[in-house]
Amino acid sequence: MCITTGKIHNYLGRLIGLTAFVLSIWYFLGQLGNGDLVSENRSEPSVINAILFFFAFGFTGLWFAIKGKFPVKSTGQNKE
């Protein structure tokens, strides 16, 4: 359930998307500076994890911030 609708809803969604993008770039640059390429455990920070984070959250966040919608079309409800 959304608290807002209309333009405010769209603006907040774009702001959250842009924030996810900026955080993913910040995480990636931080790992390039002093992180390992691959960590021993999956839960530990590494350059590979930063790249995966970028594609999972940063890229889609940027897409939503620019376009206002996600790249995958929603099928919606089946109409019978």
PyMOL Python script that loads the backbone (N, CA, C, O; Angstrom):
from pymol import cmd

cmd.read_pdbstr("""\
ATOM      1  N   MET A   1       0.841  -1.160   0.000  1.00  0.00           N
ATOM      2  CA  MET A   1       0.000   0.000   0.000  1.00  0.00           C
ATOM      3  C   MET A   1       0.895   1.234   0.000  1.00  0.00           C
ATOM      4  O   MET A   1       1.821   1.339   0.804  1.00  0.00           O
ATOM      5  N   CYS A   2       0.617   2.153  -0.893  1.00  0.00           N
ATOM      6  CA  CYS A   2       1.398   3.381  -1.012  1.00  0.00           C
ATOM      7  C   CYS A   2       0.751   4.500  -0.204  1.00  0.00           C
ATOM      8  O   CYS A   2      -0.473   4.607  -0.130  1.00  0.00           O
ATOM      9  N   ILE A   3       1.588   5.320   0.391  1.00  0.00           N
ATOM     10  CA  ILE A   3       1.093   6.453   1.167  1.00  0.00           C
ATOM     11  C   ILE A   3       0.698   7.594   0.242  1.00  0.00           C
ATOM     12  O   ILE A   3      -0.278   8.299   0.500  1.00  0.00           O
ATOM     13  N   THR A   4       1.462   7.777  -0.843  1.00  0.00           N
ATOM     14  CA  THR A   4       1.204   8.886  -1.754  1.00  0.00           C
ATOM     15  C   THR A   4       0.761   8.372  -3.120  1.00  0.00           C
ATOM     16  O   THR A   4       0.886   7.187  -3.427  1.00  0.00           O
ATOM     17  N   THR A   5       0.245   9.284  -3.926  1.00  0.00           N
ATOM     18  CA  THR A   5      -0.144   8.947  -5.294  1.00  0.00           C
ATOM     19  C   THR A   5       0.262  10.090  -6.212  1.00  0.00           C
ATOM     20  O   THR A   5       0.657  11.163  -5.755  1.00  0.00           O
ATOM     21  N   GLY A   6       0.160   9.849  -7.489  1.00  0.00           N
ATOM     22  CA  GLY A   6       0.385  10.894  -8.476  1.00  0.00           C
ATOM     23  C   GLY A   6       1.823  11.355  -8.579  1.00  0.00           C
ATOM     24  O   GLY A   6       2.753  10.549  -8.538  1.00  0.00           O
ATOM     25  N   LYS A   7       1.999  12.668  -8.714  1.00  0.00           N
ATOM     26  CA  LYS A   7       3.322  13.239  -8.943  1.00  0.00           C
ATOM     27  C   LYS A   7       4.255  13.055  -7.749  1.00  0.00           C
ATOM     28  O   LYS A   7       5.454  12.842  -7.927  1.00  0.00           O
ATOM     29  N   ILE A   8       3.719  13.134  -6.547  1.00  0.00           N
ATOM     30  CA  ILE A   8       4.559  12.942  -5.353  1.00  0.00           C
ATOM     31  C   ILE A   8       5.082  11.509  -5.318  1.00  0.00           C
ATOM     32  O   ILE A   8       6.252  11.283  -5.006  1.00  0.00           O
ATOM     33  N   HIS A   9       4.236  10.557  -5.632  1.00  0.00           N
ATOM     34  CA  HIS A   9       4.620   9.145  -5.678  1.00  0.00           C
ATOM     35  C   HIS A   9       5.732   8.936  -6.709  1.00  0.00           C
ATOM     36  O   HIS A   9       6.714   8.246  -6.435  1.00  0.00           O
ATOM     37  N   ASN A  10       5.579   9.525  -7.883  1.00  0.00           N
ATOM     38  CA  ASN A  10       6.574   9.391  -8.942  1.00  0.00           C
ATOM     39  C   ASN A  10       7.889  10.060  -8.538  1.00  0.00           C
ATOM     40  O   ASN A  10       8.964   9.506  -8.772  1.00  0.00           O
ATOM     41  N   TYR A  11       7.808  11.243  -7.936  1.00  0.00           N
ATOM     42  CA  TYR A  11       9.010  11.956  -7.501  1.00  0.00           C
ATOM     43  C   TYR A  11       9.766  11.158  -6.438  1.00  0.00           C
ATOM     44  O   TYR A  11      10.987  11.024  -6.521  1.00  0.00           O
ATOM     45  N   LEU A  12       9.062  10.636  -5.455  1.00  0.00           N
ATOM     46  CA  LEU A  12       9.715   9.860  -4.397  1.00  0.00           C
ATOM     47  C   LEU A  12      10.337   8.583  -4.956  1.00  0.00           C
ATOM     48  O   LEU A  12      11.427   8.193  -4.537  1.00  0.00           O
ATOM     49  N   GLY A  13       9.660   7.934  -5.892  1.00  0.00           N
ATOM     50  CA  GLY A  13      10.217   6.742  -6.527  1.00  0.00           C
ATOM     51  C   GLY A  13      11.495   7.049  -7.282  1.00  0.00           C
ATOM     52  O   GLY A  13      12.461   6.289  -7.218  1.00  0.00           O
ATOM     53  N   ARG A  14      11.497   8.164  -7.997  1.00  0.00           N
ATOM     54  CA  ARG A  14      12.701   8.566  -8.727  1.00  0.00           C
ATOM     55  C   ARG A  14      13.835   8.928  -7.771  1.00  0.00           C
ATOM     56  O   ARG A  14      14.997   8.629  -8.044  1.00  0.00           O
ATOM     57  N   LEU A  15      13.507   9.561  -6.672  1.00  0.00           N
ATOM     58  CA  LEU A  15      14.516   9.919  -5.676  1.00  0.00           C
ATOM     59  C   LEU A  15      15.134   8.668  -5.047  1.00  0.00           C
ATOM     60  O   LEU A  15      16.346   8.610  -4.843  1.00  0.00           O
ATOM     61  N   ILE A  16      14.318   7.686  -4.747  1.00  0.00           N
ATOM     62  CA  ILE A  16      14.823   6.425  -4.191  1.00  0.00           C
ATOM     63  C   ILE A  16      15.678   5.697  -5.226  1.00  0.00           C
ATOM     64  O   ILE A  16      16.718   5.138  -4.879  1.00  0.00           O
ATOM     65  N   GLY A  17      15.257   5.697  -6.484  1.00  0.00           N
ATOM     66  CA  GLY A  17      16.047   5.080  -7.547  1.00  0.00           C
ATOM     67  C   GLY A  17      17.401   5.744  -7.713  1.00  0.00           C
ATOM     68  O   GLY A  17      18.417   5.065  -7.865  1.00  0.00           O
ATOM     69  N   LEU A  18      17.420   7.065  -7.684  1.00  0.00           N
ATOM     70  CA  LEU A  18      18.680   7.796  -7.802  1.00  0.00           C
ATOM     71  C   LEU A  18      19.580   7.526  -6.603  1.00  0.00           C
ATOM     72  O   LEU A  18      20.796   7.415  -6.755  1.00  0.00           O
ATOM     73  N   THR A  19      19.000   7.422  -5.419  1.00  0.00           N
ATOM     74  CA  THR A  19      19.770   7.109  -4.216  1.00  0.00           C
ATOM     75  C   THR A  19      20.402   5.722  -4.320  1.00  0.00           C
ATOM     76  O   THR A  19      21.563   5.547  -3.951  1.00  0.00           O
ATOM     77  N   ALA A  20      19.660   4.743  -4.815  1.00  0.00           N
ATOM     78  CA  ALA A  20      20.206   3.393  -4.991  1.00  0.00           C
ATOM     79  C   ALA A  20      21.362   3.407  -5.986  1.00  0.00           C
ATOM     80  O   ALA A  20      22.361   2.716  -5.787  1.00  0.00           O
ATOM     81  N   PHE A  21      21.232   4.189  -7.053  1.00  0.00           N
ATOM     82  CA  PHE A  21      22.305   4.292  -8.041  1.00  0.00           C
ATOM     83  C   PHE A  21      23.557   4.912  -7.423  1.00  0.00           C
ATOM     84  O   PHE A  21      24.657   4.386  -7.592  1.00  0.00           O
ATOM     85  N   VAL A  22      23.397   6.014  -6.717  1.00  0.00           N
ATOM     86  CA  VAL A  22      24.546   6.696  -6.105  1.00  0.00           C
ATOM     87  C   VAL A  22      25.227   5.789  -5.083  1.00  0.00           C
ATOM     88  O   VAL A  22      26.455   5.736  -5.026  1.00  0.00           O
ATOM     89  N   LEU A  23      24.445   5.080  -4.279  1.00  0.00           N
ATOM     90  CA  LEU A  23      25.034   4.169  -3.293  1.00  0.00           C
ATOM     91  C   LEU A  23      25.784   3.018  -3.959  1.00  0.00           C
ATOM     92  O   LEU A  23      26.825   2.591  -3.460  1.00  0.00           O
ATOM     93  N   SER A  24      25.271   2.513  -5.075  1.00  0.00           N
ATOM     94  CA  SER A  24      25.953   1.415  -5.758  1.00  0.00           C
ATOM     95  C   SER A  24      27.280   1.882  -6.351  1.00  0.00           C
ATOM     96  O   SER A  24      28.263   1.142  -6.323  1.00  0.00           O
ATOM     97  N   ILE A  25      27.317   3.106  -6.889  1.00  0.00           N
ATOM     98  CA  ILE A  25      28.575   3.650  -7.411  1.00  0.00           C
ATOM     99  C   ILE A  25      29.562   3.890  -6.268  1.00  0.00           C
ATOM    100  O   ILE A  25      30.750   3.596  -6.393  1.00  0.00           O
ATOM    101  N   TRP A  26      29.061   4.423  -5.157  1.00  0.00           N
ATOM    102  CA  TRP A  26      29.907   4.678  -3.989  1.00  0.00           C
ATOM    103  C   TRP A  26      30.501   3.360  -3.461  1.00  0.00           C
ATOM    104  O   TRP A  26      31.688   3.306  -3.140  1.00  0.00           O
ATOM    105  N   TYR A  27      29.698   2.319  -3.371  1.00  0.00           N
ATOM    106  CA  TYR A  27      30.157   1.006  -2.913  1.00  0.00           C
ATOM    107  C   TYR A  27      31.214   0.448  -3.867  1.00  0.00           C
ATOM    108  O   TYR A  27      32.239  -0.070  -3.425  1.00  0.00           O
ATOM    109  N   PHE A  28      30.965   0.553  -5.175  1.00  0.00           N
ATOM    110  CA  PHE A  28      31.908   0.047  -6.170  1.00  0.00           C
ATOM    111  C   PHE A  28      33.247   0.786  -6.087  1.00  0.00           C
ATOM    112  O   PHE A  28      34.302   0.152  -6.082  1.00  0.00           O
ATOM    113  N   LEU A  29      33.212   2.113  -6.022  1.00  0.00           N
ATOM    114  CA  LEU A  29      34.453   2.889  -5.938  1.00  0.00           C
ATOM    115  C   LEU A  29      35.200   2.615  -4.636  1.00  0.00           C
ATOM    116  O   LEU A  29      36.431   2.595  -4.619  1.00  0.00           O
ATOM    117  N   GLY A  30      34.467   2.406  -3.554  1.00  0.00           N
ATOM    118  CA  GLY A  30      35.098   2.060  -2.286  1.00  0.00           C
ATOM    119  C   GLY A  30      35.803   0.719  -2.342  1.00  0.00           C
ATOM    120  O   GLY A  30      36.870   0.550  -1.753  1.00  0.00           O
ATOM    121  N   GLN A  31      35.219  -0.226  -3.040  1.00  0.00           N
ATOM    122  CA  GLN A  31      35.839  -1.542  -3.159  1.00  0.00           C
ATOM    123  C   GLN A  31      37.019  -1.522  -4.123  1.00  0.00           C
ATOM    124  O   GLN A  31      37.972  -2.282  -3.950  1.00  0.00           O
ATOM    125  N   LEU A  32      36.966  -0.664  -5.133  1.00  0.00           N
ATOM    126  CA  LEU A  32      38.114  -0.541  -6.034  1.00  0.00           C
ATOM    127  C   LEU A  32      39.328   0.004  -5.295  1.00  0.00           C
ATOM    128  O   LEU A  32      40.462  -0.378  -5.584  1.00  0.00           O
ATOM    129  N   GLY A  33      39.086   0.895  -4.342  1.00  0.00           N
ATOM    130  CA  GLY A  33      40.179   1.518  -3.607  1.00  0.00           C
ATOM    131  C   GLY A  33      40.901   0.580  -2.661  1.00  0.00           C
ATOM    132  O   GLY A  33      42.130   0.592  -2.605  1.00  0.00           O
ATOM    133  N   ASN A  34      40.169  -0.230  -1.919  1.00  0.00           N
ATOM    134  CA  ASN A  34      40.833  -1.065  -0.913  1.00  0.00           C
ATOM    135  C   ASN A  34      40.152  -2.413  -0.706  1.00  0.00           C
ATOM    136  O   ASN A  34      40.374  -3.046   0.325  1.00  0.00           O
ATOM    137  N   GLY A  35      39.353  -2.861  -1.626  1.00  0.00           N
ATOM    138  CA  GLY A  35      38.659  -4.135  -1.463  1.00  0.00           C
ATOM    139  C   GLY A  35      39.330  -5.266  -2.218  1.00  0.00           C
ATOM    140  O   GLY A  35      40.156  -5.038  -3.101  1.00  0.00           O
ATOM    141  N   ASP A  36      38.968  -6.473  -1.864  1.00  0.00           N
ATOM    142  CA  ASP A  36      39.447  -7.655  -2.573  1.00  0.00           C
ATOM    143  C   ASP A  36      38.612  -7.855  -3.829  1.00  0.00           C
ATOM    144  O   ASP A  36      37.448  -7.458  -3.883  1.00  0.00           O
ATOM    145  N   LEU A  37      39.218  -8.475  -4.840  1.00  0.00           N
ATOM    146  CA  LEU A  37      38.468  -8.768  -6.058  1.00  0.00           C
ATOM    147  C   LEU A  37      37.364  -9.775  -5.760  1.00  0.00           C
ATOM    148  O   LEU A  37      36.213  -9.583  -6.150  1.00  0.00           O
ATOM    149  N   VAL A  38      37.727 -10.848  -5.065  1.00  0.00           N
ATOM    150  CA  VAL A  38      36.765 -11.873  -4.661  1.00  0.00           C
ATOM    151  C   VAL A  38      36.985 -12.140  -3.175  1.00  0.00           C
ATOM    152  O   VAL A  38      38.124 -12.303  -2.738  1.00  0.00           O
ATOM    153  N   SER A  39      35.912 -12.185  -2.400  1.00  0.00           N
ATOM    154  CA  SER A  39      36.039 -12.440  -0.966  1.00  0.00           C
ATOM    155  C   SER A  39      35.916 -13.929  -0.680  1.00  0.00           C
ATOM    156  O   SER A  39      35.432 -14.700  -1.509  1.00  0.00           O
ATOM    157  N   GLU A  40      36.363 -14.320   0.509  1.00  0.00           N
ATOM    158  CA  GLU A  40      36.277 -15.726   0.898  1.00  0.00           C
ATOM    159  C   GLU A  40      34.830 -16.155   1.095  1.00  0.00           C
ATOM    160  O   GLU A  40      34.439 -17.251   0.694  1.00  0.00           O
ATOM    161  N   ASN A  41      34.043 -15.289   1.711  1.00  0.00           N
ATOM    162  CA  ASN A  41      32.622 -15.572   1.922  1.00  0.00           C
ATOM    163  C   ASN A  41      31.793 -14.651   1.046  1.00  0.00           C
ATOM    164  O   ASN A  41      32.212 -13.537   0.732  1.00  0.00           O
ATOM    165  N   ARG A  42      30.637 -15.109   0.660  1.00  0.00           N
ATOM    166  CA  ARG A  42      29.743 -14.324  -0.191  1.00  0.00           C
ATOM    167  C   ARG A  42      29.247 -13.066   0.514  1.00  0.00           C
ATOM    168  O   ARG A  42      28.937 -12.071  -0.141  1.00  0.00           O
ATOM    169  N   SER A  43      29.171 -13.102   1.829  1.00  0.00           N
ATOM    170  CA  SER A  43      28.631 -11.970   2.580  1.00  0.00           C
ATOM    171  C   SER A  43      29.651 -10.863   2.824  1.00  0.00           C
ATOM    172  O   SER A  43      29.280  -9.782   3.281  1.00  0.00           O
ATOM    173  N   GLU A  44      30.918 -11.103   2.531  1.00  0.00           N
ATOM    174  CA  GLU A  44      31.949 -10.095   2.747  1.00  0.00           C
ATOM    175  C   GLU A  44      32.067  -9.183   1.530  1.00  0.00           C
ATOM    176  O   GLU A  44      31.874  -9.632   0.400  1.00  0.00           O
ATOM    177  N   PRO A  45      32.382  -7.905   1.749  1.00  0.00           N
ATOM    178  CA  PRO A  45      32.500  -6.967   0.630  1.00  0.00           C
ATOM    179  C   PRO A  45      33.629  -7.341  -0.328  1.00  0.00           C
ATOM    180  O   PRO A  45      34.695  -7.783   0.101  1.00  0.00           O
ATOM    181  N   SER A  46      33.391  -7.162  -1.620  1.00  0.00           N
ATOM    182  CA  SER A  46      34.398  -7.393  -2.649  1.00  0.00           C
ATOM    183  C   SER A  46      33.996  -6.617  -3.900  1.00  0.00           C
ATOM    184  O   SER A  46      32.881  -6.103  -3.996  1.00  0.00           O
ATOM    185  N   VAL A  47      34.912  -6.542  -4.848  1.00  0.00           N
ATOM    186  CA  VAL A  47      34.623  -5.847  -6.102  1.00  0.00           C
ATOM    187  C   VAL A  47      33.517  -6.579  -6.859  1.00  0.00           C
ATOM    188  O   VAL A  47      32.639  -5.943  -7.441  1.00  0.00           O
ATOM    189  N   ILE A  48      33.555  -7.894  -6.853  1.00  0.00           N
ATOM    190  CA  ILE A  48      32.517  -8.681  -7.545  1.00  0.00           C
ATOM    191  C   ILE A  48      31.149  -8.423  -6.924  1.00  0.00           C
ATOM    192  O   ILE A  48      30.166  -8.247  -7.644  1.00  0.00           O
ATOM    193  N   ASN A  49      31.077  -8.399  -5.603  1.00  0.00           N
ATOM    194  CA  ASN A  49      29.800  -8.111  -4.940  1.00  0.00           C
ATOM    195  C   ASN A  49      29.320  -6.701  -5.258  1.00  0.00           C
ATOM    196  O   ASN A  49      28.119  -6.473  -5.397  1.00  0.00           O
ATOM    197  N   ALA A  50      30.247  -5.754  -5.374  1.00  0.00           N
ATOM    198  CA  ALA A  50      29.873  -4.382  -5.725  1.00  0.00           C
ATOM    199  C   ALA A  50      29.306  -4.321  -7.140  1.00  0.00           C
ATOM    200  O   ALA A  50      28.349  -3.589  -7.393  1.00  0.00           O
ATOM    201  N   ILE A  51      29.885  -5.079  -8.056  1.00  0.00           N
ATOM    202  CA  ILE A  51      29.366  -5.125  -9.432  1.00  0.00           C
ATOM    203  C   ILE A  51      27.982  -5.758  -9.450  1.00  0.00           C
ATOM    204  O   ILE A  51      27.082  -5.263 -10.129  1.00  0.00           O
ATOM    205  N   LEU A  52      27.804  -6.843  -8.712  1.00  0.00           N
ATOM    206  CA  LEU A  52      26.486  -7.487  -8.641  1.00  0.00           C
ATOM    207  C   LEU A  52      25.450  -6.552  -8.023  1.00  0.00           C
ATOM    208  O   LEU A  52      24.306  -6.501  -8.476  1.00  0.00           O
ATOM    209  N   PHE A  53      25.851  -5.811  -6.989  1.00  0.00           N
ATOM    210  CA  PHE A  53      24.956  -4.844  -6.364  1.00  0.00           C
ATOM    211  C   PHE A  53      24.563  -3.757  -7.355  1.00  0.00           C
ATOM    212  O   PHE A  53      23.410  -3.327  -7.391  1.00  0.00           O
ATOM    213  N   PHE A  54      25.530  -3.312  -8.163  1.00  0.00           N
ATOM    214  CA  PHE A  54      25.223  -2.285  -9.156  1.00  0.00           C
ATOM    215  C   PHE A  54      24.174  -2.776 -10.146  1.00  0.00           C
ATOM    216  O   PHE A  54      23.217  -2.058 -10.437  1.00  0.00           O
ATOM    217  N   PHE A  55      24.340  -3.990 -10.667  1.00  0.00           N
ATOM    218  CA  PHE A  55      23.375  -4.480 -11.654  1.00  0.00           C
ATOM    219  C   PHE A  55      22.020  -4.815 -11.033  1.00  0.00           C
ATOM    220  O   PHE A  55      20.992  -4.700 -11.700  1.00  0.00           O
ATOM    221  N   ALA A  56      22.008  -5.223  -9.774  1.00  0.00           N
ATOM    222  CA  ALA A  56      20.736  -5.558  -9.126  1.00  0.00           C
ATOM    223  C   ALA A  56      19.969  -4.318  -8.689  1.00  0.00           C
ATOM    224  O   ALA A  56      18.748  -4.267  -8.834  1.00  0.00           O
ATOM    225  N   PHE A  57      20.665  -3.318  -8.156  1.00  0.00           N
ATOM    226  CA  PHE A  57      19.984  -2.157  -7.583  1.00  0.00           C
ATOM    227  C   PHE A  57      20.353  -0.834  -8.255  1.00  0.00           C
ATOM    228  O   PHE A  57      19.479   0.000  -8.489  1.00  0.00           O
ATOM    229  N   GLY A  58      21.622  -0.634  -8.564  1.00  0.00           N
ATOM    230  CA  GLY A  58      22.064   0.634  -9.132  1.00  0.00           C
ATOM    231  C   GLY A  58      21.548   0.883 -10.529  1.00  0.00           C
ATOM    232  O   GLY A  58      21.032   1.963 -10.817  1.00  0.00           O
ATOM    233  N   PHE A  59      21.678  -0.102 -11.405  1.00  0.00           N
ATOM    234  CA  PHE A  59      21.220   0.056 -12.787  1.00  0.00           C
ATOM    235  C   PHE A  59      19.708   0.226 -12.846  1.00  0.00           C
ATOM    236  O   PHE A  59      19.206   1.109 -13.541  1.00  0.00           O
ATOM    237  N   THR A  60      18.991  -0.610 -12.125  1.00  0.00           N
ATOM    238  CA  THR A  60      17.528  -0.487 -12.138  1.00  0.00           C
ATOM    239  C   THR A  60      17.076   0.796 -11.456  1.00  0.00           C
ATOM    240  O   THR A  60      16.072   1.385 -11.855  1.00  0.00           O
ATOM    241  N   GLY A  61      17.808   1.240 -10.427  1.00  0.00           N
ATOM    242  CA  GLY A  61      17.484   2.511  -9.782  1.00  0.00           C
ATOM    243  C   GLY A  61      17.675   3.682 -10.717  1.00  0.00           C
ATOM    244  O   GLY A  61      16.850   4.595 -10.754  1.00  0.00           O
ATOM    245  N   LEU A  62      18.773   3.663 -11.485  1.00  0.00           N
ATOM    246  CA  LEU A  62      19.013   4.727 -12.459  1.00  0.00           C
ATOM    247  C   LEU A  62      17.948   4.704 -13.546  1.00  0.00           C
ATOM    248  O   LEU A  62      17.451   5.752 -13.956  1.00  0.00           O
ATOM    249  N   TRP A  63      17.598   3.510 -14.011  1.00  0.00           N
ATOM    250  CA  TRP A  63      16.564   3.379 -15.042  1.00  0.00           C
ATOM    251  C   TRP A  63      15.250   3.988 -14.553  1.00  0.00           C
ATOM    252  O   TRP A  63      14.591   4.731 -15.281  1.00  0.00           O
ATOM    253  N   PHE A  64      14.881   3.668 -13.326  1.00  0.00           N
ATOM    254  CA  PHE A  64      13.634   4.206 -12.783  1.00  0.00           C
ATOM    255  C   PHE A  64      13.730   5.714 -12.582  1.00  0.00           C
ATOM    256  O   PHE A  64      12.753   6.427 -12.812  1.00  0.00           O
ATOM    257  N   ALA A  65      14.897   6.214 -12.153  1.00  0.00           N
ATOM    258  CA  ALA A  65      15.064   7.652 -11.947  1.00  0.00           C
ATOM    259  C   ALA A  65      14.933   8.418 -13.258  1.00  0.00           C
ATOM    260  O   ALA A  65      14.425   9.539 -13.270  1.00  0.00           O
ATOM    261  N   ILE A  66      15.384   7.829 -14.356  1.00  0.00           N
ATOM    262  CA  ILE A  66      15.312   8.507 -15.655  1.00  0.00           C
ATOM    263  C   ILE A  66      13.951   8.313 -16.314  1.00  0.00           C
ATOM    264  O   ILE A  66      13.321   9.281 -16.740  1.00  0.00           O
ATOM    265  N   LYS A  67      13.501   7.072 -16.397  1.00  0.00           N
ATOM    266  CA  LYS A  67      12.282   6.749 -17.141  1.00  0.00           C
ATOM    267  C   LYS A  67      11.000   6.825 -16.316  1.00  0.00           C
ATOM    268  O   LYS A  67       9.926   7.072 -16.864  1.00  0.00           O
ATOM    269  N   GLY A  68      11.104   6.619 -15.019  1.00  0.00           N
ATOM    270  CA  GLY A  68       9.913   6.614 -14.177  1.00  0.00           C
ATOM    271  C   GLY A  68       9.188   5.287 -14.165  1.00  0.00           C
ATOM    272  O   GLY A  68       8.078   5.191 -13.641  1.00  0.00           O
ATOM    273  N   LYS A  69       9.805   4.252 -14.743  1.00  0.00           N
ATOM    274  CA  LYS A  69       9.226   2.905 -14.729  1.00  0.00           C
ATOM    275  C   LYS A  69      10.362   1.902 -14.861  1.00  0.00           C
ATOM    276  O   LYS A  69      11.472   2.258 -15.259  1.00  0.00           O
ATOM    277  N   PHE A  70      10.084   0.657 -14.529  1.00  0.00           N
ATOM    278  CA  PHE A  70      11.095  -0.378 -14.616  1.00  0.00           C
ATOM    279  C   PHE A  70      11.173  -0.922 -16.031  1.00  0.00           C
ATOM    280  O   PHE A  70      10.195  -0.835 -16.774  1.00  0.00           O
ATOM    281  N   PRO A  71      12.340  -1.496 -16.434  1.00  0.00           N
ATOM    282  CA  PRO A  71      12.501  -1.958 -17.807  1.00  0.00           C
ATOM    283  C   PRO A  71      11.651  -3.167 -18.181  1.00  0.00           C
ATOM    284  O   PRO A  71      11.425  -3.406 -19.367  1.00  0.00           O
ATOM    285  N   VAL A  72      11.182  -3.925 -17.215  1.00  0.00           N
ATOM    286  CA  VAL A  72      10.375  -5.112 -17.497  1.00  0.00           C
ATOM    287  C   VAL A  72       8.904  -4.729 -17.422  1.00  0.00           C
ATOM    288  O   VAL A  72       8.456  -4.131 -16.443  1.00  0.00           O
ATOM    289  N   LYS A  73       8.162  -5.078 -18.458  1.00  0.00           N
ATOM    290  CA  LYS A  73       6.734  -4.765 -18.460  1.00  0.00           C
ATOM    291  C   LYS A  73       5.995  -5.677 -17.500  1.00  0.00           C
ATOM    292  O   LYS A  73       6.253  -6.878 -17.430  1.00  0.00           O
ATOM    293  N   SER A  74       5.084  -5.089 -16.775  1.00  0.00           N
ATOM    294  CA  SER A  74       4.236  -5.859 -15.882  1.00  0.00           C
ATOM    295  C   SER A  74       3.072  -6.417 -16.685  1.00  0.00           C
ATOM    296  O   SER A  74       2.466  -5.705 -17.486  1.00  0.00           O
ATOM    297  N   THR A  75       2.758  -7.691 -16.471  1.00  0.00           N
ATOM    298  CA  THR A  75       1.654  -8.294 -17.212  1.00  0.00           C
ATOM    299  C   THR A  75       0.315  -7.900 -16.635  1.00  0.00           C
ATOM    300  O   THR A  75      -0.712  -8.016 -17.305  1.00  0.00           O
ATOM    301  N   GLY A  76       0.314  -7.433 -15.391  1.00  0.00           N
ATOM    302  CA  GLY A  76      -0.945  -7.012 -14.766  1.00  0.00           C
ATOM    303  C   GLY A  76      -1.812  -8.208 -14.425  1.00  0.00           C
ATOM    304  O   GLY A  76      -1.337  -9.340 -14.335  1.00  0.00           O
ATOM    305  N   GLN A  77      -3.074  -7.936 -14.239  1.00  0.00           N
ATOM    306  CA  GLN A  77      -4.011  -8.994 -13.896  1.00  0.00           C
ATOM    307  C   GLN A  77      -4.617  -9.564 -15.163  1.00  0.00           C
ATOM    308  O   GLN A  77      -4.835  -8.858 -16.147  1.00  0.00           O
ATOM    309  N   ASN A  78      -4.877 -10.841 -15.115  1.00  0.00           N
ATOM    310  CA  ASN A  78      -5.540 -11.486 -16.249  1.00  0.00           C
ATOM    311  C   ASN A  78      -6.996 -11.074 -16.295  1.00  0.00           C
ATOM    312  O   ASN A  78      -7.705 -11.152 -15.292  1.00  0.00           O
ATOM    313  N   LYS A  79      -7.436 -10.639 -17.452  1.00  0.00           N
ATOM    314  CA  LYS A  79      -8.836 -10.243 -17.609  1.00  0.00           C
ATOM    315  C   LYS A  79      -9.588 -11.381 -18.274  1.00  0.00           C
ATOM    316  O   LYS A  79      -9.220 -11.841 -19.355  1.00  0.00           O
ATOM    317  N   GLU A  80     -10.623 -11.818 -17.627  1.00  0.00           N
ATOM    318  CA  GLU A  80     -11.414 -12.925 -18.165  1.00  0.00           C
ATOM    319  C   GLU A  80     -12.819 -12.497 -18.428  1.00  0.00           C
ATOM    320  O   GLU A  80     -13.633 -13.299 -18.885  1.00  0.00           O
TER     321      GLU A  80
END
""", "prot")
cmd.dss("prot")
cmd.show_as("cartoon", "prot")
cmd.util.cbc("prot")
cmd.orient("prot")
